[in-house]
Amino acid sequence: MRDDRFHASRRKPKRWELQQRPLPPDRENPEAGDKSHDFGPIIAAYGSDELMRLADTLAIGLAIEMEPTTWESIRTAGESARPVVLKIPAVPAGIEIDPSGRLRPFRQHGVPVGEEIDKLMTSAGLQSRMHVLTARSRDIALDLLAPLVLPGRFPSRTEFRSVFRWAPLIEGLAYALATRYLAALEDLHECENVEANATSSGGECGYCAMTHTMAHFVLMSSDAPEYSLAKAARSSTSNGWTPSLGFTRARTVWSAAAGAKSAIAFGPTVFECYLQVLATARHAFRIYDALFGLTAIALSHDHAREEVLQAVTHHAQMVGDRSVDDIDCVTLAFRSAIEVLKWRAGEHSPVAALDRLGWSRDHEGDGLASPPAFRLDPTETAPNGMMLGFSALPAILRASPAQHYPRSKARVYRLKLRETEMLHIARRAWLLHPTE
């Protein structure tokens, strides 16, 4: 059992603590006025145990960083030139502190190495000092997480990096939290009746906000090694799950880009999930998602490209043998995937597609965080006759996780969706046929 001495001083926050923090002036949406929305499903997810565990783990790293010399006493006289290695409680990760005090978070696989933090706190003085540090660092951790989880907020590149640098410690918890948001989206989808009028019901706003938050945490875990995500893949294959579906179904290029990174993180371990969908799905968008995820993985694992191309070509020939809800969309999706898979390794996205999305080839400026990427449907036809999402894939794969975010806080406002846009995007995501 875990020794709770290290955690004893942590006050468990009330569920509303994150929600009650006021938005700074540059984050407020003047078009929203005083209208309030029902973010019930989102707030429930924010108060989840998963988020609290993530904040706690982030706070441990921050506390160690505040005073790395606190741990110098565990070195013996002959080890002054060797780094201190600390095992982080309850996660397969550690922190290495070199003699200069520099910290390096790292992943652990197999037999853990390092000193257990709880076991090192044998003196009352060290316990007291760490209680003070963790009380401070937990507030800092919640502040760092706020732009990722609060409705109406969106992180800048710097804000994302301030959390992402701790990815080895929190990526497993981040992915677990993303799956919680996905479940909440499914609940929202089931209960929300999207009516054909110009007034948003709150559910549409909640859908967009929750999709973005889910994307943040998946991008936070996108550098995780395949073995750490394999268990999630094995446990989810029975219900038609794929690692990209929650994002491609959101029907914006920015969300689809997060879905591509999620598929790549799992890698070839999820080929069977996607191939099963290609063989059996009757919904055009499920087929699109499978093709998009397979193509993203193939472009990132060049040794698998030919195998994927052959499988996709085979299923393209067989799909006409069953009834699908939009054969034109399915045909274009297969043609787009095959075309991209035949491109030379290292091929860039077409300039016309980049221009459509407001992206540059080298991801200068705001990277993938452009207003068009937050609004355009990845299934629309690009200037080259392919689906836009497939044309954009090479550019998406060249972007680092941080390049999914605008370069400064002042640029975040450009991405803010009007309520009418949220309504349009949510309705588009919930339509049966992608081309409607």
MOLIN-V838490 format. One record per residue. N is the residue number from 1. PHI is phi in whole degrees, -180 to 180 (none if undefined). OMEGA is omega as a letter, one per 30 degrees, with the letter a starting at -180 (* if undefined). BURIAL is + if it has 9 or more other ideal C-beta (glycine too) atoms within 8 Angstrom, else -. Layout:
N,PHI,OMEGA,BURIAL
N,PHI,OMEGA,BURIAL
This chain:
1,none,a,-
2,-77,l,-
3,-75,a,-
4,-95,a,-
5,-61,a,-
6,-70,a,+
7,-103,a,+
8,-63,a,-
9,-84,a,-
10,-79,l,+
11,-81,l,-
12,-72,a,-
13,-71,l,-
14,-69,a,-
15,-59,a,-
16,-90,a,-
17,-58,l,+
18,-68,a,+
19,-70,a,+
20,-84,l,-
21,-68,a,-
22,-70,l,-
23,-79,l,+
24,-66,a,-
25,-55,a,-
26,-74,l,-
27,-100,a,+
28,-76,l,+
29,-103,a,-
30,-63,a,-
31,-77,a,-
32,-78,a,+
33,60,a,-
34,-99,a,-
35,-67,l,-
36,-104,a,-
37,-126,l,+
38,-88,l,-
39,-100,a,+
40,-51,a,-
41,-61,a,+
42,-71,a,+
43,-61,l,+
44,-60,l,+
45,-70,l,+
46,-63,a,+
47,-86,a,+
48,-71,l,+
49,-63,a,-
50,-61,l,+
51,-67,l,+
52,-66,l,+
53,-65,l,+
54,-63,l,+
55,-63,l,+
56,-62,a,+
57,-68,l,+
58,-61,l,+
59,-64,l,+
60,-62,l,+
61,-60,l,+
62,-64,l,+
63,-65,l,+
64,-65,a,+
65,-67,a,-
66,-60,a,-
67,-141,a,-
68,-62,a,+
69,-69,l,-
70,-57,a,+
71,-95,a,+
72,-62,a,-
73,-66,a,-
74,-82,l,-
75,-78,l,+
76,-85,a,-
77,-59,a,-
78,-87,a,-
79,-114,a,-
80,-62,a,-
81,-95,a,-
82,-100,l,-
83,-72,l,-
84,-91,l,+
85,-117,a,+
86,-112,l,+
87,-88,a,+
88,-81,a,+
89,-61,l,+
90,71,l,-
91,-135,a,+
92,-81,a,-
93,-155,l,+
94,-147,l,+
95,-129,l,+
96,-102,l,+
97,-114,a,+
98,-80,a,-
99,-58,l,-
100,-83,a,-
101,96,a,-
102,-75,a,-
103,-101,l,+
104,-137,l,-
105,-67,l,+
106,-147,l,+
107,-86,l,+
108,-122,l,+
109,-139,a,-
110,85,a,-
111,-72,a,-
112,-67,l,-
113,-119,l,-
114,107,a,+
115,-86,l,+
116,-68,a,-
117,-60,a,+
118,-58,a,+
119,-73,a,-
120,-79,a,+
121,-86,a,+
122,-91,a,-
123,-97,l,-
124,-63,a,-
125,-65,l,-
126,-68,l,+
127,-59,a,+
128,-63,a,-
129,-65,a,+
130,-70,l,+
131,-63,l,+
132,-65,a,+
133,-64,a,+
134,-71,l,+
135,-63,l,+
136,-71,a,+
137,-70,l,+
138,-69,l,+
139,-63,l,-
140,-64,l,+
141,-61,l,+
142,-65,l,+
143,-65,l,-
144,-67,a,+
145,-81,a,+
146,-55,l,+
147,-65,a,+
148,-86,a,+
149,-122,a,+
150,-86,l,+
151,-57,a,+
152,86,l,+
153,-111,l,+
154,-153,a,-
155,-78,l,+
156,-80,l,+
157,-62,l,+
158,-64,l,-
159,-66,l,+
160,-64,a,+
161,-63,a,+
162,-63,l,-
163,-98,a,+
164,-62,l,+
165,-64,l,-
166,-98,a,+
167,-52,a,+
168,-56,a,+
169,-83,a,+
170,-117,a,+
171,-64,l,+
172,-65,l,+
173,-66,l,+
174,-65,l,+
175,-68,l,+
176,-61,l,+
177,-68,l,+
178,-61,l,+
179,-68,l,+
180,-66,l,+
181,-64,l,+
182,-62,l,+
183,-63,l,-
184,-65,l,+
185,-62,l,+
186,-62,l,-
187,-64,l,+
188,-63,l,+
189,-62,a,+
190,-69,a,-
191,-93,a,-
192,-87,l,+
193,-102,a,-
194,-85,a,+
195,-95,a,-
196,-85,l,-
197,-142,a,-
198,-88,a,-
199,-101,l,-
200,-80,a,+
201,-98,a,+
202,97,l,+
203,-64,l,+
204,-65,l,+
205,-63,l,+
206,-63,a,+
207,-61,a,+
208,-64,a,+
209,-63,a,+
210,-69,l,+
211,-63,l,+
212,-64,a,+
213,-63,l,+
214,-60,l,+
215,-64,l,+
216,-57,a,+
217,-75,l,+
218,-68,l,+
219,-64,l,+
220,-62,a,+
221,-104,a,+
222,-72,l,+
223,-96,a,-
224,-64,l,+
225,-66,a,-
226,-57,a,+
227,-63,a,-
228,-76,l,+
229,-104,a,+
230,-60,a,+
231,-62,l,-
232,-63,l,+
233,-66,a,+
234,-64,a,-
235,-83,a,-
236,-116,a,+
237,-73,a,+
238,-78,a,-
239,-113,l,-
240,77,l,-
241,-65,l,-
242,-136,a,+
243,-70,a,+
244,-107,a,+
245,-60,a,+
246,-60,a,+
247,-99,l,+
248,-64,a,+
249,-67,l,+
250,-69,l,+
251,64,l,+
252,-128,a,+
253,-66,a,+
254,-63,l,+
255,-66,l,+
256,-62,l,+
257,-62,l,+
258,-65,l,+
259,-63,l,+
260,-62,l,+
261,-66,l,+
262,-66,l,+
263,-62,a,+
264,-65,l,+
265,-60,l,+
266,-77,l,+
267,68,a,+
268,-60,l,-
269,-62,a,+
270,-108,l,+
271,-53,a,+
272,-62,l,-
273,-59,a,+
274,-69,a,+
275,-67,l,+
276,-63,l,+
277,-64,l,+
278,-59,a,+
279,-79,a,-
280,-126,a,-
281,-65,l,+
282,-112,l,-
283,-90,a,+
284,-57,a,+
285,-75,l,+
286,-64,l,+
287,-67,l,+
288,-57,a,+
289,-59,a,+
290,-63,l,+
291,-67,a,+
292,-66,l,+
293,-65,l,+
294,-62,a,+
295,-66,l,+
296,-60,l,+
297,-64,a,+
298,-64,l,+
299,-69,a,+
300,-93,l,+
301,-127,a,+
302,-59,l,-
303,-66,a,-
304,-98,a,+
305,-62,a,+
306,-65,l,-
307,-60,a,-
308,-67,l,+
309,-60,l,+
310,-63,a,-
311,-66,a,+
312,-65,l,+
313,-61,l,+
314,-62,a,-
315,-69,l,+
316,-64,l,+
317,-75,a,-
318,-94,a,-
319,-64,l,+
320,-69,a,-
321,-80,l,-
322,-131,a,-
323,-82,l,-
324,-122,a,+
325,-79,l,-
326,-153,a,+
327,-67,l,-
328,-65,l,-
329,-63,a,+
330,-63,l,+
331,-62,l,-
332,-67,l,+
333,-64,l,+
334,-63,a,+
335,-63,l,+
336,-66,a,+
337,-63,a,+
338,-63,l,+
339,-61,a,+
340,-65,l,+
341,-65,l,+
342,-89,l,-
343,-64,l,-
344,-63,l,-
345,-59,a,-
346,87,l,-
347,-62,l,-
348,-90,l,-
349,-65,l,+
350,-59,a,+
351,-59,a,-
352,-62,l,+
353,-69,l,+
354,-63,l,+
355,-63,l,-
356,-60,a,+
357,-92,a,+
358,73,a,-
359,-105,l,+
360,-106,a,-
361,-63,a,+
362,-96,l,-
363,62,l,+
364,-65,l,-
365,72,a,-
366,-92,l,+
367,61,a,+
368,-88,a,+
369,-89,l,+
370,-108,l,+
371,-54,l,-
372,-61,a,+
373,-65,l,+
374,-82,a,+
375,-125,a,+
376,-79,a,+
377,-84,a,+
378,-67,l,+
379,-92,l,+
380,-69,a,-
381,-83,l,-
382,-78,l,+
383,-56,a,-
384,-87,l,-
385,87,l,-
386,-96,l,+
387,-66,a,+
388,-60,a,+
389,-60,l,+
390,-69,l,+
391,-62,a,+
392,-84,a,+
393,-55,l,+
394,-57,l,+
395,-67,l,+
396,-61,a,+
397,-72,l,+
398,-81,a,-
399,-83,l,+
400,-74,l,-
401,-53,a,+
402,-68,a,+
403,-79,l,+
404,-82,a,+
405,-124,a,+
406,-68,a,+
407,-71,l,+
408,-148,a,+
409,-65,a,-
410,-65,a,-
411,-87,a,+
412,-63,a,+
413,-60,l,-
414,-60,a,-
415,-88,a,+
416,-63,a,-
417,-89,l,+
418,-71,a,-
419,-61,l,+
420,-64,l,-
421,-71,l,+
422,-60,l,+
423,-61,a,+
424,-64,a,-
425,-66,a,+
426,-64,l,+
427,-64,l,+
428,-62,a,+
429,-68,a,+
430,-95,l,-
431,-69,l,-
432,-72,a,-
433,-109,a,+
434,-59,a,+
435,-90,a,-
436,-79,*,-
